[in-house]
Amino acid sequence: MPEIELKFLISKDDARRLKARVKSSGLARGRSTTRTIRSTYFDTPEQQLQEAGLSLRVRREGRRWLQAVKSGRSNGAGLTTVDEIEVPVPGDRPHVDAIPEPKIRSIVEQQVNGSPLEPYCESLIRRTTTDVELADGTRAEIAIDAGDIRVGDQSAEIGEAEIELKAGSTKGLFDIAHILFPEGGIRFSGMSKLARAQLLAEQGRVTPPLVPRPAKPVPIDATMTVERAARDIFRECFDQIATNMNVIAASDDPEGPHQLRIGLRRLRSAFNMFGQVMQSPEMERLGREARWIGGEVGFLRDLDVLVHDIVLREADAHPEEPSLPLLKTALARHSEETRSGLRACLVGRPAQTFVIDLAAFVETRGWLVPEDFGQSERLAAPITSVAADILSHRWAKLKRHARGIDGLDLARRHEFRKEVKKLRYAVEFLAPLFDARRIDPFRKRSRKLQNALGSLNDVAMTREILGGGGLLGGDEAALARAIGWVMGANQARADLGWGQAKTDWRRFRRAGPFWTRAAR
């Protein structure tokens, strides 16, 4: 039967807090139980079951031995759905003939094909479980696991929390998550224990490294409905956002804020793309929240760029100017203060609420509006039927912002640059629907235009941070000299870049859109 659960990585301290929250939440139905579970996963020497997306596990619970086959696993935003067939077996070895579902039994037999089934890995887990129930009747089991996974002579500790749906709405799992995780820093987990064992065997660890997560292509295709394509795009944006929120909490790497801001912008662009189709108030609310968090992270990102790119560039190019290192030091100090403030923001309740609500929106069709009777038809349309219209809408907005380009002031140039970026995000999302031979030249031209416009953002950002005065303190005369130096150098680059940008825009406009022919 399908097993639906929301999974999180947790530490030992998290486990203690979770147990206390479960107890104080008022959701528990009955007492918590704790038991030790030893599980052994079996496969052929060539790991044919894993290759086929299957797992075969034998677990001892008390005096019983239980065999489970899992298949059809899907993951998204921490929510895992997997088909599980569990039956008692007489001992600690798997019995393929005991699988009651003929179709699954046949698939396992085909993959095994007479090969011996050997232990691949083992987990020894101390599990505390509690049955909980929400006011709407949703019932779930909360499992808090602590233990280790072993593969050959390697072992590693693992801590997880699982909220498994027993009855009611999947949305209820996210409602429970709000109660259990009121503060930020949660790490959604989409990996099974078998997958962690594979990682342990290959890399010597059971969790992937926490590093800045860039945008990834979304493999949509022409067979998808609007709703399916939108969900996959939203899911990709969520993964980028949630990962980089954790990166910022754990690291000073300036790429973390950069990738978080990109993820939030991509999400808002995706919401804009599908806004007319979905007409969802919840999507509008989440878009506003994404804009708020983007503003919080944006100031730190701008400071990082100012410190590591703009001021450092001038200091390296002009080592004879002593005021520039002073400015870099003062800005770096301000950057660290801002980073601390952002971390506090991201672990606060509003940001935590946003990330859990966004996960629920993506994984439980949170865009549905019951009173909108035409929405289902719009969502069921092929993605190819709306892709060109989405891109045409963005193209038209870009052209409107480019009107009178020779006379645009700094603020309107900045808005023009943002429209170029929005078009680029839309093209990246929908690119798999079009012929690469036609889309690649367009993408190259858009990147060139965006790069030419980059200096405009540097000018606007530098003026905002440095133009107010009194921000930095210290040797005011030297810092004022450095500020004037940096702002003047930026303005000169922007003037040159704007001339190139106007030329690039005219070429870009003449080349025209690639989507005037039907998507493939």
N, C-alpha and C positions, 0 to 999 in steps of 0.2 A: 504494500500500500504506500502511497506517497507520504513522505516525511518532509514537513516544512518547518524550518527552524531559522532563527536569527542568531548568528554566532559572533563572539567577540574574543579577542586576545586579552588576557588579564594577567596581572602580576599577583604575587602572594598577598600584598597589601590590598589590592583590588578585591581579591577573593574574600578577605575578612570584612571589608566594607559592604560588599554585595550581600553576604549572609545577614549582616545586621539590617540592611535595607529591606530585604525580603521579609525579615521578621517583623519590622516596624511598619511595613506598608499596608497591612490589613488585607492583603490579597490572598494570603496563604490559606489553603483548605487542608487541614490536618497538619501533622508534624513533619519536619524535614527528616530525611533518612540519609545515612552515609554508608557507603560500602566501597570495597576495593574491587576493581574490575580488571581482569587480565585478558587481553585480546591478542590473538595471533592472526595475522593476515597471510593467506596462502596464495601462491601463484606458480606457474610453470617456470622452469629454468630460464626460458626466454621472455618471461613476464608478459605472456600473451593476454592474460585477463586485464592487466593495466592498460595495455595497448588498445584494448576494445572498450575501455571506459567502464570496466567492471571491477568490483572488489569482492573478495570472498573471505569472510572472517569467522573465526570460531572463538567464542567468548565464554568464560566461566563466570557464572553468577551464583554464589552460594554453592549448592551441590549440583546445579544444573549446568549443562553445556548447551549453548545456543549457537546455531550457525546462521549467518546473515549474508545475503547477496544484495549488493547495491548497484543500481544502474541508472542511466538517464539523468545524471547529476547536472544541475544548472545553478549558476551563482550570479548574484547581482546585489550590490549595496549591502553585503553581509547576509542577505537572505539566500538560503540554500533550499532547493527542492530536489529530492532524490527518491527513487523508487526502492523500497526495501522489502525484502522477503526474509522473514526470520522464522526458524523452526528449531525444535529441540533435536539434538543428535546424541548418540550414545557415548561419545568420548571426545578427546581433544583433537581429532582429525576431521577434515571436511568430508561430507558425503554428498556428492553431486546428485545422486539418485534420490536424495531426500528433498530436493527443491520442488515444491508443490506446483509451481507455475510452469506448464509445459514449454511455453515459448522461451522463458529465461533459462530453464534447464537445458533446452536444446542449444541455445547460444553458448552457454558455459561449456557444454560437451564439445561443441565445435572448436572452441578456442583451446580447450585442454587437449583434445585430439589424442588421447592416450598417453600424454606426457605425465610424469609424476608431479603431484602437487606438493610443493615444499614451503616451509615457513619463510616468509620474506622479511617480516618485521613483527615487533611485539610492542604493545603499550601496556603499562601498569599505571592505572589511574585511581586516585581517591576521589570519588564522586559524591557530592551532596545534592540531593534532588528535593524539590518542593513543588507540590501542585498548587497552582494559583488560579483565581477566577476574577474576571472583571465584571463590572455592573451590567454590561451588555450581554453577559453570558459566555463570552470568550473564555475558554479554558486552555491552560498551557502548563507545561512542566519546565521549571527552571533547573538546569543542571550546572553546577560549578565544579569544574574538573581541575585537579592538580596532580601531576605525575611526570612520567617520562616515557619517551619513545626510544626503542632500540632497534638498530639495523646492524647486523654483524657485530663488530666490536665497538661500534659508535653508539652513544646515547646522548640525549638532551632533554632538559626539563621542558614541560609544556603546561601552560595554564589557559583555560578557555571557559567561557560562559555560554551556555546555549539556552535559548528560549524556544521550546518546541510546541507547535500548535497541536492541541488535542481536539478542540471543537471551536467553531465560531469563525470569526473573520481574521484573515492574515493581518489586517490593519491593527488588530489587537496586540500583535507581537511588538509593534513599534510603540504602542501606547504603554506597554509594560517597560520597554526600554527607556522611555522618558522617566519613569519612576525609579528604575534601577541606576540610571546614569544621569543624574541631574547636572553634573559638571562635565566639561569638555575633556578631550584627550582619549576618547574611546577609539579603539582600533577594530573596525569590522573585520571579520575573518571569513573568507570564502574557501579556505583550504580544508580538506578532510585530513584525518590523522594519517591515512595512507599517503596522501600527497606530501605531508610534512616528512614522512619517513623517506620518501623519494628524494626530497630536498636534502635531508640529512645525509643520505648515501652519496649524493652528488656534490654537495657543497659544505657538509659538516655543520649544518644548522637547520633548525626547523621553522624558521621564519625568514622571509626575504629581507634583505637589508632595507632600512628605512632611509630612502634617499629621495631627493626631489623628483617628482613624477611629471614628465612632460606630457603634452597632448599626444594622443595616438589616433591613427585612422580608425574610422568606424566602418566595419564591413557590411554596409547595407547593400541591397541589390534590388533589381527591378521586380522581383516576385513579392516584395514586402508591401504591406499596407502602410498608409500614412502613420497609423498608430504604432505599428511594430518598428518602423524606422525611427520615429520620434523617441520611442522608449529606449532604443539602443543608443541613440545620440545622447539623451539625457543621462543614461547610465554611465557612459564614458566621461561626461562632464562631472558627474558625482564622484567617480573614482579619483579623478584628478584633484578635485577640491578636498575630499576627505583625507587623502594621503598627504597632501601638502600642508593641511592644518596640523597634522601630527609631526611633520618634518619641522615646522616652525617651532613647535613646542620642544623638540629634542635637539635642535641644531641651530648654529649661527650662519649656516650656509645661505648666502643672499639669493641663491637660486630658488629656495623654498618660497619666499614671498612672491618672487617673480612668477613662478608656476601657479601659485594659488590665485594671483590676480588674473592670469590668463584663463584658468579654469572657470572663475566666476564670470569673466567676460564672455567666454564661450557658452556658458549656460544661459546667460541673458540673451545672447544672439540666437541660441537655439529656441528659447521661449518666444522670441520675436518671430522667428521663422514659422512656428506652428500656432501662433496666437490666434489668427483668424479661423483656423480649423477647429481648435479646441475651445476657444472662448471660455477659458477656465479661470474663475476668481482665485482659486488656490494657486494656480501658476502665476498670476499677477502678484499675489502676496509674496510668494517665494522669490520672484524677481526683484521685488523691493528689498527683501532681506539680503539677497545676493549683492545688490547695489550698496547697501549699508556696509556689509563686511568688506566689499571691494574698496570702499573708501578708507576703511580702517587699515587694510593691508597696503593700500596704494601709497600712503604717505611714507611708510617704511621702505617700500620698493624705490620710491623716488629718492629718498635719502641714500640708499645703497648705490644707486646709479650715480648720484652726485658725488659720493665719496670715492667709489672704486673706479668709475669711468671718467667723469668730467674733470674733477679737481685733480685726481691722480695723473690724468693725461697732461694737464697743464704743468703740474709739478715736475713730471718726468721730462717734458719738452723744455722747461725753463728752470734748471736747477739753480741758476743764479738768483732766483727770486725767493727770498726767505719767507715771505708772507704766505705762500701757497701751502707748505707743509703745516703751518699753524692752522690754516683753514681746514685742511684735511683732518687734523687731530680733533679740532672742535666739532666738526660735523660727525666724525666717527663716535665721539662721546654722545652726541645727541641721538645718533642712530641706535646706540645700545639702549639708551633710555626709552626710545620709541619701541624697540623690539620687546622690552620688558612689558610695556603697556599693551602691545598687541597680543603677547602671550596670555596676559590676564584676560583680555577681551575674548580670545578664542576658547578659553576654558570656562568662560562664564555661561550662565544659563541661556541667554538669548542666542549665542552662537551654537551652543549644543542643541537647543531646540530646532534651530534651522537645519543642522546636518541630519538629525533624525527625521524631521518632517520631510526633508528632501528625499531621503532614502525611501520613506513610505510613499511619497508621491510617485517616485519612479517605479517601485515594485508592486504597488497595489492599485495602479491605474487611478491615481489621485486626481487626474484631470477630468474625470467623468462628472457631468452635471446632469442629474436625473431629470430635471425639468426641461432640458434642451433636447427635444425629440429629434432634431436633425443632426445632432452631434455624432450619433452612431454611424450614420451614412457617410459623414465627412471623414470619420476615422477609418472606415473600411475601404475608402478609395485607394487605388494603387498610388504609391509614392511617386511614381513617374507622372501621374496626372497633375501633380502640384509643384514638382521640382522646378520646372522652368518659370512658373509664376512667382515662386519664392525668390529666385535669383533676379528676375525682372524687377520685382519690387525693390530689392536692394540696389540694383543698378540705377533705377529711376531716382531713388533718394540720393545716391552719390552724385548724379548729374545735377540735381537741384542744388546741392551744397557747393558744386563747382561753378555755378553761374557767376559771371563777373569775376573770374579767378584772378585777373590782374589787379583788382581792387580789394581783395579780401584782406581784412585786418587780421591781427594775430589770433584773436578768439575764433573767427570764422575759419581760418586756416586749420586751427586745432580741431574744429568740428569736422571739417573736410577729411582730415587724417583719420578720425574715428570712423567715419563712414567707409573709408577704404578698408579699414580693419574688419568692420562688420561684414562687408562683402566677401573678404578673404575667408572669414570663418564659415560663412554659408557655403562658399565654393568647396572648402575642405570637407565639410560634412557630406555634401551631395556629390562629390567627385566620382564615386564608384558607379554612378548612374550614367556617366557620359564617356564618350570615347577619349581615351588618354591622349591621343594624337592631337585633339583639338583643345583639350583642357590644359595641357602642360604649358603651351606658350602663353596662355592667358594668366596662369598662375605665376609664371616668371615675370611677366610685365607688372602684375599687381605687387609682387615682392619688391621689384625695383622701385616702383612708385612709393611704396610704404617706407623703404629705406631712405629715399630722398626726402621724405617728410619727417624722418626721425629727429632731425635737428630742431624742428619746430617745437616738438614736445620738450626737448631739452631746455629751450628758451623759456617756455611757459612754466615749466617745473622749477627752473632755477630762480625765476622772478618770484614765484610764489613762496619758495623756501627762504631765499636770501634777501628779498626785497623789502621785508617788513622792518628790518633793523631790530637790534636788541635781543636777537634770538641766541647769539653765540656767547657773548661775554668775552672776557679775557682782554688781550691787547687790541683795543677797539680800532686804533689807527691802522695797525698791520692787517687786521681782519677786513676792515673797510677797503683797503687797497686790494686784497686778494679777491674780495667779492666783486669789486669793480672790474678786476682783471678777468675773472671767470665769466661774468655776465657779458663783457665786451667781446671776448673770444667766442662765446656761444652765439651771440647775435651775428657776428661776422660769418660763422659757419651756416647759420640759419638763412642769411641772405643769399649765400651761394647755393645752399640746398633748395631754397624756394624757387630759384631760377631753374634748376634742374628738374624740380618736381613739376613745374608748369609744363616743361617740355615733355616729360614722361607722361603726364596726364593727357596731353593732346594726342600723343601716339597711342596711348591706352584706349582713349575714346574712339579714335579712328579705327582701331582694330576691331572694336565692337565685341559683343558677348559671344560666347561659344555655344550657348544653349538655345539659339534660335531654331535649331533642328531638334527633333524629338529626342528625348532621353532613350538610351538603349535598354 
